[in-house]
């Protein structure tokens, strides 16, 4: 679990609540990075994509 990720998102939400950050820009930034990660994860594991799940 990535506690830094969770803490960062909590801080961003606090900034949105106190009108120090615009919610649309926060969501745009998140989804741009998330989309890039999804594209990477579709690749083969040797190219940085996700490892296949094995059922024993």
C-alpha angles and dihedrals in degrees: 000000000000106000092179090059092051093045091049092051091048090052091049090052090050090051091050091050091052092047092245092117131036112239094218093057091048091052093044091052092047095048094046090055092040092051091050089051092050091052091050092047092055089065126087116283090247088060093051098274127132122293114246118254116243125209112206 
